[in-house]
Amino acid sequence: MNASMNSLGFDKPPAETRVVVAMSGGVDSAVTAAMLADEGYDVIGITLQLYDHGQTTVRPGTCCAGEDIHDARRVADHIGIPHYVLNYESRFREGVIEVFADSYARGETPIPCVCCNQTVKFHDLLEMAMDIGADTLATGHYVRRAPGLEGPELFMAADPSRDQSYFLFATTRPQLDLLRFPLGAIKKTSTRGLARKFRLPVSAKPDSQDICFVPDGNYGAVVEKLRPGAARPGDIVHVDGSVLGCHHGVIHYTVGQRKGLGIGGMKGSDGMPLYVVGIDPKMARVIVGPLAALKRYCLRVREVNWLGPGSHIPPEGTKVAVKLRSAQSPVVATLYSREDDAEVVLETPQAGVAPGQACVFYDGERMLGGGWIVHEESAAVAA
């Protein structure tokens, strides 16, 4: 970094650098705001009210609910920065909740946190931050941003157990120019230590873990309320064509699921467990089979966001590592461009490749982008 640059990469004193911090009410964003205020930046805290928080006001494990808004305000008052609450309920419902419901109704397994980053936080909030003269929007995400030959690049967090790069695959190059992630280079234990150092009122608050707008973790109930037709009953069918039972809606199943299938612990003819290997929402069928039927060598991804070298995926293909779920370790693959989509050819077959999840590309620790796994008619049922 140039010696004249401040810690956020701007060629001016911190006091002349306006930073909007997205404050969710949790410890990570609180520490982000406190760190930057302590360095002398012109910090403004903004909290988004994203949904009707009546049912979740005091429920632990969420974000952007009533108690969280109160906590964010308490932190802002404690560190002496202005704080504003913006009502984005209608935008959140349109861009995240409705998309979530539609995805489940299609037999997919969506990731609403990615959609929230993609639409509300890194689009609407970022635009608003620029409108009030901010130089940057800072968040409490655990991911590293570093300058590169073609612009800013994203890397996995220094703390592998907290890395959130998978959830930020849709971040665009123009957005990266304006975003900062101060916690990406430190460990979560250090964040807690800083919270205690700054005497933040949320220093002992548990981390959010649930989908914020699902009050009790029952995704199916939320989808059924929004899309009643998605809960119609149907057959649970083995890949050999035999009907093993019935279900009460494909929205209660996901590819790779083993437990809670509703077939009484039934196993395959070889005595091995059965898994959900496919979902057919049109016919209201849940297709089950052995582990071998789950494994895929190839998959397609849509809405690809490329942050790697050049403006597009190399036409001849490129070797990458991919994560097919957030908690999965990266696996080796070759990535090919296919018109508006991309094809991923895995070096070793992987089980539980679920439509609606993200396939995120890496080169070592550098995140190269990603896309949404597409539903394919690969789990055929014997006639």
N, C-alpha and C positions, 0 to 999 in steps of 0.2 A: 504494500500500500504506500502511496505517496506520503511523504512525511507531513504534508499540509492537510491531508485528509483526516476527517474525524472518524470515530469508530464505526460509523454507518456508511462511510465511503463518500461523504460530501466534502467539497473543498471550501469549507467555511466553519466557523466556530459552532459548537453544539447549540449555544444560545440562539443562533440565527437559523437553526434547522428545526422546522416544525415536523413533529412526528405524531400521527394519529395511532393510538394503540387500541386494537380490538380487544375489549375487556369482557370476557365471558362470565366473570364472577369466580373463576377458579384460580388456583395458586400460580399456574404457569403465566397467564396473561397479567396477573397482578405483579409478579416479579419482573416481567418484561417492562411494565410501566415504571416500576420503582427504580430499576437499574438505569433506565434512560433518563428519568428525572434526576437521579443522583449524579449523573454525568453532566447535567446542565442543559439537556435538550428542552425545547419548547414542546412539552408533551400535552396532548389532549386525549382523554379517555372516552371511548364511545362503546356503549353496550347496545346490542340489538335485542329488541323484544320480538321473538320470532313466532310465537304461537300463544294460544290461550293458556295461560299458566295457572289457571284456577286449580286444576287437579295435581299440579306438580310443584306447588309453592314451597312445600317443605320436604319434598322427596329427595333423598340423597342420590348422587350418581348421575345427575343430569347437568345440562348447561342452559343458559339463557331463559331460565324460569324465574318466578317471582323472587325467591330467596337469593338467587344468583345476581339478579339486577341490584338488589339491596346490598349484597356483598361487594359488588364492583363499585358502587357509590361510596361505601365505607372505605375501601382501599384508596379511591381517588381523593377523598377528603383527608385521609391519613397522610398521603404523600404530597398533598397540596397541589393537585392539578385539576383543571376543569373537567367535568364529566357530563356527558349527554346520553340520553336514552332515545333511540330511534325505533319507531314502530314499523317493523317490516313484515308484519303478520301476513298480509295479503300476498306479498312477493314470495315469502317462504312457503306459503301454502301452494301457490302456483308452481314454483320452480323446484320444490323439494317434496312436499307431502303428496301432491297429486301424481308426480312422477314416480314416487315410491309405490303408491297404490297400483298404478298402471303396470309397473314392472312386475310386481308380484302376481297380478292377474294374468300376465303373459307367461307365467311359469318361471320367472327369473328370480334371482336373489340379489336385490339392489343394495347399493351402498349410499345411503342418503348423505353421509358426511362429505363425500366427494362432490355431490350435487350442490350442497350448501356452500362449499368453498368455491365451486365453479360459477355459481350464480349470485348468491347473496353477498358473500364476504369478499371475494376477489373481483367482483364486477361492480355491484351496486355500492358497497361500502367503499371500495377503492375510488370509484368515481366521486363519491361524496367527499372523501378525504382530499382529493385534488381540488375540488370546488372551493374548499375553505382554505386553500393555500398551503396544504401540507406538502412536504418534500417526499414523504414516504409513509407507508402503512406498515406498522410492525405488529406481529402476532406472536403468540406463545408456542407455535409449532416447533417440534423437534426435527429440524432439517437444516442443512447447511447451504448457504448461498455463497458462491465465490465467483470472481470475475474470470472470464474465459476469452479466447480469441474472437469468438463471434457474439459475445455478450455474456450476461450472467448465466451461471450453471448451477444446478441443484445437486446436492450430494446427501447421502444418508447421514443421519445424526451421529455425533460422536458417541452417544450412548445407544448401542444397538437395541437395547430392550425398550427404548422409547421412540425409535425412528418412526416418523410419520410421512416419509417420502411417498409411500404407496398411495396415500390419500390426497396427494398434491400433484398427481400425474397430469391433470388437466390444466395446470397453471401455464399460461402462455408466455412467450418471450416478452411482449410489452408489459405484462403484469409483473414479471420478474424484475424488470427495470425499477419498479416502484415499491417492491416488497422487501422487507427485512425480517430476519428470524434470529433474534439475539440469543435464543437458548440453544441453538443447534450445536454449539461447540462445547456444551457443558452437560454433566450428568444430572439426572433427576435428583439425586441426593444433594447435589450442590444447589439446585433450585430451592429445595426445602430449606437448606442452610441459609440461603439469601433471604428467603421469606422471614426466617427468624431474625436474621440480622437487621432487616428493615422493620421488624416488629409489625408485620402485616396482619390484619385481623383474620386473614384466611390461611395463615401459615400451616394449620393442622387440618385444613379441609380436605376430605377425600377427593380423589380424582374422579371426573365424570367418566362413566363407562357405558351407559345405555344410550340408545337412540332417544334423543331429547323429547320427541313428541309422542313416544309410546309410554304411557303412564306406568304400566305394569309389566312391560317386556313382552306383552302378547301382541306380536305383529299381526297375526291373523285377524284378531278382533278389530284392529284399526282398519285393515284393508277391507274386511267384510262390511264395516260401517260405510266406508267410502265407495266401495264397488260391490254391492250385494250379489250380483251375478257371479262373482269370482268364487263364491263359497258353495256353488252347487255340488252335490255329491257325485261320485263316479266310482269307477273300478280301479283297484290296485291289480296290475297285470304283470305277470312274469314275462321276461324277454322270450320265453318259449311259447307265449300265447295264452297260457292258463290264467284264469282269474283267481286270485288268492284272497280277495276281500274287497271291502268298499271303504271309501274315505268321505270326509265331509268338506272337501274343498282343496284344490291343488295349492292354494295359498298357504297351507300348513306344512308344505314339504319343500325340500331343497335338494338339488343334486348332491350326492355324496352322503346323504343322511342314512344313518343305520338304526338308530333307536327311535321308538315311538312311531313305527310305521303303521300300526293298527292291524297287524296280521298275527298277533299273539305269539311273537317270538319264532314264527315259522322260518325254517332254513331251507336252503336249496337241496337238490337231490344228493349233493355230495356232503351234506351236513354242515356246509359253511354258511356264514351269515349272509343275509341279503341287504342290498343297498338300493337307494333311489338312484337309478341310472338315467332317468329321463322323465320329463313332465310334458304332457300333451294337453294344453289348456283347452283347445278346440273340442277334443273328445272327452275332456274332464278325466283323463287317465293319468295315474301315477305308475310309472314303469319301474320295476325292481329287477335286480339280477345280482350275480356274483361280483366280487371285486374286479375280476378280469374285465367285465363288461363296462366298468367305470373308466378304465384307463384310455387315455387319448394321446396320440402322437401329434396330431395337428389340431389347430383351432383358428378361428377367424375372429378378428376384433374390429369394431367399428368406431367411428368418431375419434380417429387416432390423433393424438397431440404429440408432435415430434420436437424434442428439445436437444437432439443429438447434433453431430456435425452436419453442416449443410442445411438446406431448407426442407429436405424430404428424406425418407428412408432410402438408402441406396438401391437402385433398381435391380442390381445383381444380388441383393440380399446382404445381410450383415449379421455376424455372430454377436449374440447378446446373452445376458442372463435375464430370466423373467420371474416375477412373482405372480402367482395365480390367485392367491389370497393374502390378506394382510399379514397373517401370522406365519406364512410359509417362507421357508428359505428359498433364495433364488435358485433356479435350475437353468442349465445351458440350453439354448435354442438358437435357431436361425430365423431371422425376421425378414419377410418379403413384403414389398408394397403390392397391393392388389386394388388398383383404381382408388375408390374412396376408402377401402378397408385395408387391412393387412393380414397376412397369414403368418402364423407362428408354428414352426416345425420343431418339436421338442426332441432333444437328444435321447432322452429316456421317457417312456410313457408316464403320465401322471394321472392319478385318480382324483375325482371330485372337481373337475373343470366345470364350474357352474355358470350358466348364462346369467348375465347381469352383474357378475363380479368384474373387477378390473384385472387386466393383464398389463403389468407395468414392466418396462424395459430398463435394464441397467448395464453399465460397463464398469465393472468393479463397484465402487461406491457411488459413482455418478448415475443419477437418474436421467434416463433418456426420453421419458415420456411414457405413453401407454394408450390404452383404449378399452372399450367395453367388450367382454366376451359375448359372442353372438350365439343365439340358439340355433342348433343344427339338428337335422333329423338323423342323428347318429345312433340313437337308442331304439332301433327298429324292433317291433314286436313280430314274432313269427306268425304267419297266417294260419 
